[in-house]
Amino acid sequence: MNPFLELQLKTLPSEPGVYRYYDKNDQLLYVGKAKNLKKRVLSYFNKNLPGYRTRIMVSKIQRLETTIVNSEYDALLLENNLIKEHQPFYNVMLKDDKTYPWICIKNEHFPRIFLTRTKIRDGSEYYGPYAKVRPARILLDTIKHIYKLRTCNLNLAPSKIEECKYKVCLEYHIKNCNGPCEALESKEEYDEKIDAIRGMIKGDFRKAKEYLTDRMIRYASNLQFEDAQIIKERLDVLEDYQAKNTVVNPNIDDVDVFGMTSDETAAYVNFFKIRNGNIIQSFTTEIKKILEESDEEIMEEALIEIRQKFGSHSKEVLLPFHLSIEIPNVKLIVPKVGDKKRIVELSEKNAKEYRLEKLKQVQIIDPERHTNRIMAEMQKLLRMPVEPRHIEGFDNSNIQGTNPVSACVVFKNGKPSKADYRIFHPRTVEGPNDFATMEEVIYRRYRRMLDEGETLPQLILIDGGKGQLSSAVKSLRLLGLYGKITIVGIAKRLEEIFFPEDPIPLYLDKKSETLKILQQVRDEAHRFGVRHHRTRRKNSTIKSELEEIPGVGSKTIELLLSKLKSVKRIKESNLETLEEILGKTKAKVVWEFFNNN
C-alpha cells in the first residue's frame, strides 16, 4: 500500500457518504456508499477479504475520494448518479440502452393520444415508460374503442375553427371522430373524455365508468336504445379490460412492488406499479454481480434506479425482505399475509420466470457457462466443499429378493457418462435386504476405485431415505472416505434430500436445476438397474426350462443360447442344426426332450 493511501485511510470521517477508488492511471474503479465511511472503506483492506474479484480490485487502488452527505439515502442517490455518469468497471450496472414507449397526451386544443419513444418538453403529458409495448397498445386500443378522439394533426385553435378553415374527414364519416374541427363537438365534452382517459392510464376507471354510464342512461331516457346499446358495449369492453388487469384488492392504491431472485452470478429484479388494484407497469431486469454483492445491496440500488426510470413517487413500497436504508416520506413494507403478500409473491414469480428464460438462452448460446453455473449452484445448495463435476448414483432392483442387481450410474459435468455405468450382483446378501445390499455395493465400488487409483466422485447420490443412506455411510467410514466425498439420499415421495447425521431433510424448489440433476441421476440409476434386473430374470427363467433336460449342464445351455438366442428357436431347430452345435449324442437328447414332450 502506498503511503498516501495509507494516510487517507487513517483520516477517514465516520459520516454517511460516498467513496470512490482510483487506480495508478487515475481511472475510476469503483463507487460505493456507506452509513459510516471509515468503517466501510477500512473493511476493504481487511486481510480476510472475501471474493476473488474484490481482492483484485483492492490490489489496484492507489487513492480514494469521499463525499459526505446528510443520510444513507442521499448517499445512495449520489452513488446511483455517479455510477450512471462514469460507469466504473467494478460497479453493478443498472443501465438499459432500450428506449421504452410512452403514452402521450399532446399539449394542444382537442389533445391527441398516441404512443411515442421520444419525450418533447412542450407541456405534453407522458405516461410510462412501458417495458413492453403490447400492454400499452392494448390500453390505447381500449381507449379508442370507448372514446371517439381525433387523430389528425390540425391546429384546432378556436380562431381556426371559427374561420371554418377545415372540413370533416373520413374518420368522422366512419364514426371514429365527432368532428371538433367543424365545432361538432365542444371543448368541454372533449376535455371530459381526456380527464377520464388520464384516470384509465393511471389505473383509475371510475370516471370512465361514470362518463359512459351517464351517457347510456341519457340515451335510454330519450328512447335512443341503439345508441344506449353501443355505449353498453363500450362499458363492457372497459370492465373486461379492468378485470384482466386487476390482480389484487382494488383498495390497494399507489403502491410499488419489488420481487427478486438470484444465483451466484446475477440477480433478477421485477417491478410492479399498482394503482387501484391494477398493475399499470411491469418491468424485469437482470443485474450482474461484480463483487459478490448481497441481495440487499442489489435491491437498494435497483429500488432507486427503477423508481427514477419510471418516475414513481409512491409513498408505499412492498418488498420481499427488509432493507437497512430509509427513504424520506416512503414506507418500506415486507408484508407477511394477505393481498399485499400475494402481490409480492407474484412479483417474485415474474423474476424467477425471467431468470429461467435467460438461463435457457445461455444454455443454447454458451453451454459451458450454463454447466459452470449449475455446478456452482449445486455446490452451494448441497453444502459441498467443491463443485460436483463427477456424480455417482446408486439404486437396487429385485422382486422379493430374486435376481437382485445394483446399478451405479455416472454423471460428469451434469451429463450421463454411460461408458462408466456399472452393474453389481450382490455376493454376501440373501433375500430382500436393501440396506445390506447398499452397504456391500458401496464398499465394493470404492474399494476397487482406491485399489486401481481411479478418480473418486465429488458426490454420491443414494436412491432412498435415511436407512439406505446410513448403510452407504458405513462403507465409506470403513474405507476412510467419509467426509472426503459428499453423500446424500433422495426420497421419492416428497423429493426430500437427506444428509448424514442431519435429521431435517432439505426441500429444494421444484424448478431448481439442482433438484432436476439429482432427479435425473436417480431416475437413470433406477432405469439402468431395472433393465438389467429384467434381463437377469428372463435369463433365469430360460435357463430353468433348459435345466430340466436330463444330462444337459450349464455350459451346454450357454452354448445353445449363444448360438440360437432363445428357447423357442432351440425347440424349433431340427436335429442336424443341433448336431452342428452340440455333437450327435447331446443333440439327440435335446431334440428328443422337446419333440417327445
VMD Tcl script that draws the C-alpha trace (Angstrom):
set ca {
  {0.00 0.00 0.00}
  {1.40 3.42 -0.93}
  {1.99 5.98 1.87}
  {-0.55 8.48 0.51}
  {-3.38 5.89 0.52}
  {-2.34 4.74 3.99}
  {-2.61 8.31 5.23}
  {-6.04 8.72 3.64}
  {-7.32 5.60 5.40}
  {-6.20 6.95 8.80}
  {-8.10 10.21 8.33}
  {-11.45 8.99 7.01}
  {-14.61 10.58 8.52}
  {-17.21 8.49 10.38}
  {-20.09 10.08 8.45}
  {-22.53 8.83 5.80}
  {-21.30 9.44 2.27}
  {-19.87 8.14 -0.98}
  {-16.33 6.86 -1.63}
  {-14.51 6.49 -4.97}
  {-11.48 4.29 -5.70}
  {-8.90 5.18 -8.39}
  {-6.01 3.17 -9.90}
  {-2.46 4.28 -10.81}
  {-3.72 5.77 -14.11}
  {-6.35 7.78 -12.23}
  {-9.14 5.66 -13.71}
  {-12.25 5.32 -11.54}
  {-12.53 1.70 -10.35}
  {-15.50 1.73 -8.03}
  {-18.12 3.99 -6.42}
  {-19.70 2.94 -3.13}
  {-22.00 4.32 -0.44}
  {-21.74 3.95 3.32}
  {-23.57 4.81 6.51}
  {-20.14 5.14 8.12}
  {-17.38 5.92 5.60}
  {-14.50 4.97 7.90}
  {-15.86 1.50 8.81}
  {-16.92 0.69 5.27}
  {-13.72 1.72 3.48}
  {-11.42 0.08 6.05}
  {-13.33 -3.20 5.61}
  {-11.92 -3.42 2.06}
  {-8.38 -3.54 3.40}
  {-9.04 -6.43 5.77}
  {-6.63 -9.38 5.32}
  {-9.53 -11.85 5.20}
  {-11.36 -10.00 2.44}
  {-13.79 -12.44 0.71}
  {-14.18 -12.70 -3.06}
  {-11.51 -13.06 -5.73}
  {-12.70 -10.10 -7.83}
  {-12.85 -7.85 -4.76}
  {-9.25 -8.72 -3.85}
  {-8.15 -7.94 -7.43}
  {-9.87 -4.54 -7.29}
  {-8.35 -3.65 -3.90}
  {-4.87 -4.51 -5.19}
  {-5.29 -1.81 -7.88}
  {-6.41 1.02 -5.55}
  {-3.90 3.89 -5.37}
  {-6.06 6.69 -3.97}
  {-9.63 7.40 -2.87}
  {-12.03 10.31 -2.67}
  {-15.01 10.76 -0.36}
  {-18.11 12.97 -0.31}
  {-20.07 13.43 2.92}
  {-23.90 13.69 2.72}
  {-26.72 14.05 5.24}
  {-28.12 10.49 5.20}
  {-27.63 6.99 3.80}
  {-30.48 7.63 1.35}
  {-28.70 10.73 0.00}
  {-25.56 8.61 -0.32}
  {-27.50 6.02 -2.34}
  {-28.84 8.71 -4.70}
  {-25.39 10.23 -5.21}
  {-23.83 6.79 -5.76}
  {-26.50 5.95 -8.33}
  {-25.89 9.17 -10.27}
  {-22.09 8.76 -10.23}
  {-22.33 5.15 -11.46}
  {-24.56 6.19 -14.36}
  {-22.26 9.10 -15.25}
  {-18.86 7.35 -15.01}
  {-19.75 3.63 -15.36}
  {-16.87 2.28 -13.20}
  {-15.58 -1.18 -14.15}
  {-16.30 -2.86 -10.79}
  {-19.79 -1.46 -10.17}
  {-23.10 -3.20 -10.76}
  {-24.53 -1.55 -13.87}
  {-28.25 -0.86 -13.59}
  {-28.35 0.52 -17.09}
  {-30.57 -0.29 -20.05}
  {-29.96 1.05 -23.52}
  {-33.51 0.37 -24.71}
  {-35.85 3.27 -25.47}
  {-39.22 2.39 -23.96}
  {-42.50 3.83 -25.28}
  {-44.67 6.37 -23.51}
  {-48.34 7.22 -23.88}
  {-48.51 10.92 -24.78}
  {-51.47 13.28 -24.26}
  {-50.44 16.13 -26.55}
  {-50.48 19.70 -25.25}
  {-52.87 21.18 -27.83}
  {-56.51 22.09 -28.37}
  {-58.51 18.83 -28.51}
  {-55.47 16.73 -27.49}
  {-54.40 13.66 -29.47}
  {-53.31 10.49 -27.60}
  {-50.62 8.27 -29.08}
  {-47.53 6.11 -28.38}
  {-44.08 7.66 -28.68}
  {-40.49 6.82 -27.80}
  {-39.39 10.47 -27.77}
  {-40.23 12.94 -24.99}
  {-40.52 16.58 -26.11}
  {-40.63 19.33 -23.50}
  {-43.67 21.19 -24.88}
  {-46.03 20.79 -21.93}
  {-47.46 17.46 -23.16}
  {-48.24 14.71 -20.64}
  {-46.24 11.47 -20.82}
  {-47.22 8.27 -19.03}
  {-44.82 5.34 -18.76}
  {-42.36 4.20 -19.84}
  {-43.79 0.80 -20.74}
  {-41.23 -2.02 -20.58}
  {-43.32 -3.94 -23.13}
  {-45.15 -2.19 -25.94}
  {-48.04 -4.68 -26.14}
  {-49.80 -3.67 -22.87}
  {-49.56 0.00 -23.93}
  {-51.10 -0.80 -27.34}
  {-53.92 -2.81 -25.73}
  {-54.69 0.13 -23.41}
  {-54.69 2.59 -26.34}
  {-56.94 0.30 -28.40}
  {-59.33 0.05 -25.46}
  {-59.39 3.84 -25.09}
  {-60.08 4.33 -28.82}
  {-62.81 1.68 -28.72}
  {-64.57 3.55 -25.91}
  {-63.96 7.19 -26.87}
  {-64.04 8.98 -30.21}
  {-60.82 11.00 -30.39}
  {-59.28 12.92 -33.24}
  {-56.15 11.52 -34.93}
  {-55.32 14.39 -37.33}
  {-52.55 16.90 -36.55}
  {-54.52 20.01 -37.48}
  {-54.24 23.16 -35.39}
  {-57.70 23.26 -33.80}
  {-57.34 26.62 -32.11}
  {-60.74 28.35 -31.57}
  {-59.92 31.04 -34.13}
  {-59.17 28.44 -36.82}
  {-62.47 26.63 -36.16}
  {-64.45 29.90 -36.21}
  {-62.94 30.75 -39.60}
  {-64.24 27.37 -40.91}
  {-60.79 26.52 -42.26}
  {-61.34 22.73 -42.02}
  {-63.77 20.09 -43.25}
  {-64.54 16.79 -41.54}
  {-62.53 13.84 -42.88}
  {-63.14 10.13 -43.38}
  {-62.64 9.45 -39.64}
  {-65.81 11.46 -38.95}
  {-67.83 9.65 -41.61}
  {-66.84 6.21 -40.27}
  {-67.77 7.42 -36.76}
  {-64.27 7.36 -35.21}
  {-64.31 11.13 -34.54}
  {-67.04 13.60 -33.53}
  {-65.71 16.38 -35.79}
  {-64.30 19.04 -33.42}
  {-62.66 20.66 -36.49}
  {-66.14 21.90 -37.55}
  {-67.26 22.63 -33.96}
  {-69.45 19.49 -33.97}
  {-68.04 18.63 -30.54}
  {-67.44 21.16 -27.76}
  {-64.11 21.53 -25.98}
  {-65.84 20.83 -22.63}
  {-67.14 17.45 -23.84}
  {-63.76 16.54 -25.32}
  {-61.86 17.56 -22.16}
  {-64.25 15.46 -20.07}
  {-63.18 12.41 -22.12}
  {-59.49 13.31 -21.78}
  {-59.89 13.61 -18.00}
  {-61.44 10.12 -17.82}
  {-58.66 8.75 -20.06}
  {-56.00 10.17 -17.70}
  {-57.60 8.16 -14.92}
  {-57.65 4.99 -17.05}
  {-53.93 5.30 -17.83}
  {-53.24 5.71 -14.11}
  {-55.40 2.67 -13.31}
  {-58.47 4.60 -12.08}
  {-61.54 3.54 -14.10}
  {-64.17 5.31 -12.01}
  {-64.51 8.48 -14.11}
  {-64.59 6.49 -17.34}
  {-67.36 4.26 -15.98}
  {-69.34 7.26 -14.70}
  {-68.99 9.04 -18.06}
  {-70.20 6.02 -20.03}
  {-72.99 5.15 -17.57}
  {-74.38 8.73 -17.63}
  {-74.42 8.73 -21.44}
  {-76.09 5.31 -21.57}
  {-78.84 6.42 -19.16}
  {-79.31 9.67 -21.10}
  {-79.75 7.81 -24.43}
  {-82.13 5.30 -22.86}
  {-84.21 8.10 -21.29}
  {-84.56 9.70 -24.76}
  {-85.58 6.29 -26.21}
  {-82.33 6.15 -28.23}
  {-81.88 2.48 -27.50}
  {-79.45 1.74 -30.32}
  {-77.08 4.44 -29.08}
  {-77.55 3.21 -25.50}
  {-76.63 -0.32 -26.62}
  {-73.42 0.97 -28.27}
  {-72.43 2.68 -25.01}
  {-73.30 -0.53 -23.10}
  {-70.93 -2.49 -25.31}
  {-68.17 0.06 -24.68}
  {-68.78 -0.21 -20.94}
  {-68.42 -4.00 -21.23}
  {-65.08 -3.56 -23.04}
  {-63.86 -1.30 -20.24}
  {-64.92 -3.72 -17.50}
  {-63.31 -6.62 -19.38}
  {-60.02 -4.71 -19.62}
  {-60.16 -3.83 -15.93}
  {-60.92 -7.44 -14.93}
  {-57.89 -8.71 -16.86}
  {-55.60 -6.21 -15.17}
  {-56.89 -6.42 -11.59}
  {-54.73 -8.85 -9.65}
  {-55.24 -7.79 -6.05}
  {-57.71 -5.96 -3.84}
  {-58.81 -2.76 -5.68}
  {-58.28 -0.86 -2.42}
  {-54.50 -1.28 -2.81}
  {-53.67 2.04 -4.42}
  {-50.46 3.84 -5.42}
  {-48.02 1.10 -4.40}
  {-44.66 -0.01 -5.85}
  {-43.81 -3.72 -5.59}
  {-40.39 -5.35 -5.94}
  {-39.55 -9.05 -6.23}
  {-36.15 -10.70 -6.60}
  {-34.39 -13.98 -7.21}
  {-30.65 -14.51 -7.57}
  {-27.87 -17.01 -8.13}
  {-24.08 -16.95 -7.94}
  {-23.60 -14.65 -10.94}
  {-26.65 -12.39 -11.19}
  {-29.82 -11.07 -9.57}
  {-33.17 -10.67 -11.31}
  {-35.46 -7.87 -10.11}
  {-39.12 -7.41 -11.02}
  {-41.05 -4.16 -10.51}
  {-44.83 -3.59 -10.46}
  {-46.50 -0.20 -10.27}
  {-50.02 -0.68 -8.86}
  {-52.93 1.75 -8.97}
  {-56.42 0.80 -7.72}
  {-55.52 -2.86 -7.68}
  {-54.25 -2.75 -11.29}
  {-50.71 -3.43 -12.48}
  {-50.16 -0.47 -14.78}
  {-46.38 -1.01 -15.12}
  {-44.30 -4.20 -15.11}
  {-40.55 -4.37 -15.62}
  {-37.93 -7.09 -15.03}
  {-34.16 -6.76 -15.37}
  {-31.02 -8.83 -14.89}
  {-28.21 -7.36 -12.75}
  {-24.77 -8.95 -12.98}
  {-22.87 -9.43 -9.73}
  {-19.44 -7.82 -9.96}
  {-18.04 -8.05 -6.40}
  {-20.20 -10.77 -4.78}
  {-22.84 -8.18 -3.83}
  {-25.59 -9.32 -1.45}
  {-29.27 -9.36 -2.43}
  {-29.89 -6.47 -0.04}
  {-27.21 -4.31 -1.69}
  {-28.54 -5.01 -5.18}
  {-32.15 -4.38 -4.13}
  {-31.21 -0.98 -2.69}
  {-29.56 0.02 -5.97}
  {-32.44 -1.35 -8.06}
  {-35.08 0.34 -5.88}
  {-33.67 3.82 -6.53}
  {-32.79 3.26 -10.20}
  {-36.11 1.69 -11.24}
  {-38.25 4.23 -9.37}
  {-36.31 7.00 -11.13}
  {-36.65 5.26 -14.52}
  {-40.43 5.00 -14.21}
  {-40.92 8.33 -12.47}
  {-42.61 6.72 -9.47}
  {-43.38 8.77 -6.36}
  {-45.41 6.17 -4.47}
  {-45.35 6.58 -0.70}
  {-45.51 2.82 -0.11}
  {-43.10 0.15 -1.41}
  {-43.66 -3.59 -0.89}
  {-40.51 -5.73 -0.65}
  {-39.68 -9.44 -0.20}
  {-37.14 -8.75 2.58}
  {-36.04 -5.90 4.85}
  {-33.53 -3.22 3.78}
  {-31.40 -1.15 6.11}
  {-31.94 2.02 4.09}
  {-34.63 4.58 4.92}
  {-36.27 6.73 2.20}
  {-37.80 10.04 3.37}
  {-41.63 10.02 3.33}
  {-41.73 6.47 1.91}
  {-42.80 3.32 3.81}
  {-40.78 0.19 3.01}
  {-43.01 -2.76 3.95}
  {-42.37 -6.52 3.97}
  {-45.93 -7.95 4.06}
  {-46.48 -11.21 5.94}
  {-50.07 -12.13 4.93}
  {-52.95 -11.02 2.74}
  {-53.23 -9.42 -0.70}
  {-50.02 -7.44 -0.33}
  {-48.10 -10.60 0.45}
  {-49.62 -12.29 -2.62}
  {-48.64 -9.44 -4.95}
  {-45.02 -9.61 -3.69}
  {-45.07 -13.36 -4.38}
  {-46.38 -12.65 -7.89}
  {-43.53 -10.21 -8.43}
  {-41.01 -12.82 -7.25}
  {-42.61 -15.38 -9.59}
  {-42.09 -12.98 -12.51}
  {-38.43 -12.56 -11.53}
  {-37.97 -16.35 -11.37}
  {-39.60 -16.90 -14.76}
  {-37.42 -14.19 -16.29}
  {-34.34 -15.90 -14.83}
  {-35.39 -19.25 -16.31}
  {-35.83 -17.62 -19.75}
  {-32.33 -16.13 -19.55}
  {-30.81 -19.42 -18.42}
  {-32.41 -21.31 -21.30}
  {-30.94 -18.76 -23.71}
  {-27.49 -19.18 -22.13}
  {-27.81 -22.97 -22.34}
  {-28.27 -22.67 -26.11}
  {-25.67 -19.95 -26.75}
  {-22.99 -20.90 -24.20}
  {-23.38 -24.48 -22.83}
  {-20.11 -24.33 -20.88}
  {-21.19 -21.25 -18.96}
  {-24.55 -22.92 -18.29}
  {-22.79 -26.00 -16.86}
  {-20.46 -23.90 -14.71}
  {-23.39 -22.03 -13.22}
  {-25.31 -25.23 -12.38}
  {-22.23 -26.77 -10.76}
  {-21.73 -23.65 -8.63}
  {-25.41 -23.70 -7.63}
  {-25.24 -27.41 -6.66}
  {-22.13 -26.82 -4.58}
  {-23.89 -24.07 -2.63}
  {-27.26 -25.83 -2.13}
  {-25.75 -29.19 -1.16}
  {-23.19 -27.57 1.21}
  {-20.26 -29.08 -0.67}
  {-16.59 -28.02 -0.41}
  {-16.14 -28.44 -4.20}
  {-18.32 -28.48 -7.31}
  {-19.92 -31.90 -8.11}
  {-18.31 -32.39 -11.51}
  {-18.38 -36.19 -11.00}
  {-21.59 -37.66 -9.53}
  {-22.37 -41.33 -8.96}
  {-25.89 -42.61 -8.25}
  {-26.94 -45.99 -6.82}
  {-30.21 -47.97 -6.88}
  {-31.17 -51.58 -6.01}
  {-33.59 -53.69 -8.07}
  {-35.14 -57.04 -7.11}
  {-38.50 -58.79 -6.76}
  {-38.81 -60.33 -3.28}
  {-35.06 -60.82 -3.23}
  {-34.86 -62.75 -6.52}
  {-32.31 -61.86 -9.19}
  {-31.05 -58.78 -7.32}
  {-28.89 -56.19 -9.07}
  {-27.48 -52.85 -8.02}
  {-26.94 -50.09 -10.58}
  {-24.23 -47.44 -10.47}
  {-24.61 -44.56 -12.94}
  {-22.04 -41.81 -13.51}
  {-22.68 -38.17 -14.44}
  {-19.85 -35.84 -15.46}
  {-20.48 -32.09 -15.70}
  {-24.20 -32.77 -15.27}
  {-24.40 -35.22 -18.22}
  {-24.63 -39.05 -18.22}
  {-21.32 -40.84 -18.87}
  {-22.76 -44.19 -19.98}
  {-19.39 -45.81 -20.62}
  {-18.76 -45.61 -16.86}
  {-22.05 -47.24 -15.76}
  {-21.66 -50.44 -13.70}
  {-23.94 -53.31 -12.56}
  {-23.28 -55.21 -9.30}
  {-24.61 -58.64 -8.34}
  {-24.68 -58.89 -4.53}
  {-22.47 -61.68 -3.18}
  {-22.99 -61.66 0.57}
  {-26.68 -60.76 0.86}
  {-29.53 -63.28 0.87}
  {-33.18 -62.27 0.49}
  {-34.66 -58.77 0.03}
  {-32.34 -56.63 2.18}
  {-31.81 -53.22 0.54}
  {-29.72 -51.86 3.42}
  {-27.18 -54.73 3.39}
  {-27.08 -54.69 -0.43}
  {-26.31 -50.96 -0.47}
  {-23.59 -51.42 2.14}
  {-21.91 -54.18 0.11}
  {-22.13 -52.41 -3.25}
  {-20.76 -49.07 -1.97}
  {-17.84 -50.89 -0.32}
  {-17.01 -52.91 -3.46}
  {-17.28 -49.89 -5.77}
  {-14.94 -47.60 -3.85}
  {-12.57 -50.34 -2.61}
  {-11.87 -51.13 -6.24}
  {-11.53 -47.46 -7.25}
  {-8.99 -46.93 -4.44}
  {-7.05 -50.07 -5.38}
  {-6.89 -49.08 -9.04}
  {-6.09 -45.41 -8.33}
  {-9.19 -44.08 -10.11}
  {-10.52 -40.56 -9.55}
  {-13.24 -40.57 -6.89}
  {-16.54 -38.68 -7.36}
  {-17.31 -35.46 -5.51}
  {-20.93 -36.50 -4.87}
  {-22.64 -39.86 -4.22}
  {-26.44 -40.00 -4.55}
  {-28.36 -42.84 -2.90}
  {-31.89 -43.60 -4.10}
  {-33.70 -43.93 -0.77}
  {-34.15 -42.37 2.64}
  {-32.18 -42.45 5.88}
  {-31.82 -46.27 6.04}
  {-30.09 -46.71 2.68}
  {-28.01 -43.58 3.29}
  {-26.81 -44.85 6.68}
  {-25.80 -48.19 5.12}
  {-23.76 -46.42 2.45}
  {-22.10 -44.21 5.07}
  {-20.95 -47.34 6.99}
  {-18.95 -48.49 3.97}
  {-17.45 -45.04 3.40}
  {-16.31 -44.99 7.03}
  {-14.66 -48.43 6.65}
  {-12.78 -47.15 3.59}
  {-11.76 -43.88 5.29}
  {-13.72 -41.84 2.70}
  {-16.45 -40.41 4.91}
  {-16.08 -36.63 4.96}
  {-13.96 -36.70 1.80}
  {-16.90 -37.39 -0.52}
  {-20.29 -35.69 -0.12}
  {-23.06 -38.28 0.12}
  {-26.83 -37.62 0.14}
  {-30.03 -39.63 -0.19}
  {-33.13 -38.66 -2.16}
  {-36.59 -39.94 -1.18}
  {-39.17 -40.18 -3.96}
  {-42.37 -39.26 -2.14}
  {-41.60 -35.62 -1.37}
  {-38.23 -35.37 -3.14}
  {-36.52 -34.88 0.22}
  {-32.73 -34.60 0.26}
  {-31.19 -36.34 3.30}
  {-27.73 -35.62 4.71}
  {-25.85 -37.96 7.08}
  {-26.27 -37.04 10.76}
  {-28.88 -34.38 9.92}
  {-32.45 -35.30 10.97}
  {-34.01 -32.44 8.97}
  {-34.19 -33.05 5.18}
  {-33.58 -30.37 2.57}
  {-36.52 -29.40 0.33}
  {-35.39 -27.80 -2.92}
  {-37.54 -25.60 -5.16}
  {-39.42 -27.84 -7.64}
  {-37.97 -25.80 -10.51}
  {-34.43 -25.87 -9.11}
  {-31.86 -27.11 -11.61}
  {-30.01 -28.81 -8.75}
  {-33.11 -30.88 -7.98}
  {-33.56 -31.68 -11.67}
  {-29.98 -33.01 -11.93}
  {-30.45 -35.15 -8.78}
  {-33.75 -36.49 -10.10}
  {-32.13 -37.31 -13.42}
  {-29.31 -39.23 -11.69}
  {-31.83 -41.09 -9.50}
  {-34.14 -41.94 -12.43}
  {-31.23 -43.05 -14.62}
  {-29.93 -45.37 -11.88}
  {-33.43 -46.82 -11.49}
  {-33.87 -47.31 -15.25}
  {-30.44 -48.90 -15.67}
  {-30.97 -51.23 -12.69}
  {-34.48 -52.31 -13.72}
  {-33.31 -53.06 -17.26}
  {-30.57 -55.41 -16.04}
  {-32.84 -56.94 -13.41}
  {-35.39 -57.84 -16.11}
  {-32.67 -59.30 -18.33}
  {-31.35 -61.40 -15.46}
  {-34.82 -62.59 -14.52}
  {-35.59 -63.50 -18.13}
  {-32.33 -65.42 -18.49}
  {-33.02 -67.18 -15.20}
  {-36.44 -68.31 -16.49}
  {-34.95 -69.55 -19.77}
  {-32.15 -71.45 -18.04}
  {-34.57 -73.09 -15.60}
  {-36.53 -74.57 -18.54}
  {-33.37 -75.89 -20.24}
  {-32.06 -77.25 -16.96}
  {-34.95 -79.75 -16.94}
  {-33.30 -81.63 -19.85}
  {-31.52 -84.69 -18.35}
  {-27.79 -84.79 -18.99}
  {-27.53 -81.09 -20.03}
  {-25.38 -78.80 -17.89}
  {-24.83 -75.05 -17.66}
  {-22.08 -74.96 -20.31}
  {-24.31 -76.72 -22.87}
  {-27.17 -74.31 -22.04}
  {-24.91 -71.27 -22.51}
  {-23.63 -72.67 -25.83}
  {-27.17 -73.21 -27.12}
  {-28.32 -69.74 -26.08}
  {-25.24 -68.05 -27.56}
  {-25.92 -69.70 -30.94}
  {-29.73 -69.79 -31.13}
  {-30.56 -66.85 -28.78}
  {-33.87 -68.20 -27.40}
  {-35.63 -71.34 -26.09}
  {-38.22 -71.03 -28.85}
  {-35.57 -71.30 -31.57}
  {-33.96 -74.24 -29.76}
  {-37.33 -76.04 -29.69}
  {-37.93 -75.38 -33.40}
  {-34.41 -76.46 -34.52}
  {-34.03 -79.73 -36.42}
  {-31.64 -82.49 -35.37}
  {-28.99 -81.53 -37.95}
  {-28.76 -77.93 -36.59}
  {-28.39 -79.16 -33.03}
  {-25.72 -81.69 -34.06}
  {-23.62 -78.91 -35.62}
  {-23.65 -77.09 -32.25}
  {-23.54 -79.91 -29.69}
  {-22.50 -83.07 -31.47}
  {-24.66 -86.16 -32.15}
  {-25.13 -87.51 -28.61}
  {-26.23 -84.31 -26.80}
  {-28.12 -83.06 -29.83}
  {-30.25 -86.21 -29.83}
  {-31.02 -85.78 -26.09}
  {-32.15 -82.15 -26.56}
  {-34.16 -82.86 -29.73}
  {-35.95 -85.87 -28.21}
  {-36.75 -83.92 -24.99}
  {-38.67 -81.20 -26.80}
  {-40.19 -83.36 -29.55}
  {-41.32 -86.23 -27.29}
  {-42.80 -83.73 -24.81}
}
mol new
graphics top color blue
foreach p $ca { graphics top sphere $p radius 0.5 }
foreach p [lrange $ca 0 end-1] q [lrange $ca 1 end] { graphics top cylinder $p $q radius 0.2 }
display resetview
